[in-house]
Amino acid sequence: MREADVVLDQNDVADTAAVAGRIKALLGTILGDPALAATIDENTSIVNDLGLDSIQMINFLLQLEDEFNLELDFEDLSLEQLDSLRQLTAFVSEAGAR
């Protein structure tokens, strides 16, 4: 592996960690418990483990759009993409790269 490849990989990891951190902070805010962010790991299910109701989920998705300057197509968004923090982070990172 070339040095440039290693730097790119490290930057990707750092970017992913930064995206995940921002998502966790948003979730803590939406749920009214900023300390909750520290308890969310990459396998935490956004839908099942955190117990967001439908209003909180819509609010979260709208704030996600604002935070990452995205335009989400809610018709194409699936629960699978919200199944875990890892999947949501990948989805947001990919959407932001477009």
C-alpha positions in Angstrom: 0.0 0.0 0.0 1.3 3.4 -0.9 1.7 6.2 1.6 -1.1 8.2 -0.2 -3.5 5.3 0.2 -2.7 5.1 3.9 -3.4 8.8 4.4 -6.7 8.5 2.5 -7.8 5.6 4.5 -7.0 7.4 7.8 -8.9 10.4 6.6 -11.9 8.3 5.7 -11.9 6.8 9.2 -11.6 10.2 10.8 -14.4 11.5 8.6 -16.6 8.5 9.5 -15.9 9.0 13.2 -16.7 12.7 12.9 -20.0 12.0 11.1 -21.0 9.4 13.7 -20.2 11.8 16.5 -22.4 14.5 15.0 -25.2 12.0 14.5 -25.0 10.8 18.1 -25.1 14.4 19.3 -28.2 15.1 17.2 -29.9 12.0 18.6 -29.1 13.1 22.2 -30.6 16.5 21.4 -33.7 15.1 19.8 -34.3 12.7 22.7 -33.6 15.5 25.3 -30.6 13.8 26.8 -27.3 15.0 25.4 -25.5 12.5 27.7 -27.2 9.7 25.7 -24.7 10.3 22.9 -21.9 8.7 24.9 -24.0 5.4 25.2 -24.7 5.0 21.5 -22.3 2.7 19.7 -22.1 1.7 16.0 -24.5 -1.2 16.5 -27.2 0.8 18.2 -30.4 0.6 16.3 -31.8 4.1 15.7 -35.3 2.8 15.3 -35.4 -0.1 17.9 -32.9 0.8 20.6 -33.5 4.5 21.0 -37.3 4.5 20.8 -37.8 7.6 18.7 -41.5 8.2 18.0 -42.6 9.2 14.5 -42.4 13.0 15.3 -39.0 12.6 16.8 -37.8 10.6 13.8 -39.1 13.3 11.3 -37.4 16.0 13.4 -34.2 14.0 13.5 -34.2 13.5 9.7 -34.8 17.2 9.1 -32.0 18.1 11.5 -29.8 15.5 9.8 -30.4 17.3 6.5 -29.5 20.7 8.1 -26.5 19.4 9.9 -24.9 17.7 6.9 -26.4 20.0 4.2 -28.2 17.1 2.6 -31.4 16.7 0.7 -32.9 13.4 1.7 -35.6 11.7 -0.5 -37.9 10.4 2.2 -39.6 8.1 -0.2 -36.3 6.3 -1.0 -35.1 6.2 2.7 -35.6 2.8 4.2 -35.6 1.6 7.8 -32.6 -0.6 6.8 -30.6 2.6 6.5 -31.6 3.6 10.0 -31.0 0.1 11.4 -27.7 1.0 13.1 -25.5 4.0 13.7 -23.0 2.3 11.4 -25.4 2.1 8.5 -26.7 5.6 9.0 -23.2 7.0 9.2 -22.3 5.2 5.9 -25.5 6.5 4.3 -24.9 10.1 5.4 -21.2 9.9 4.3 -22.2 8.5 0.9 -25.0 11.1 0.5 -22.6 13.9 1.4 -20.1 12.7 -1.2 -22.6 13.2 -4.0 
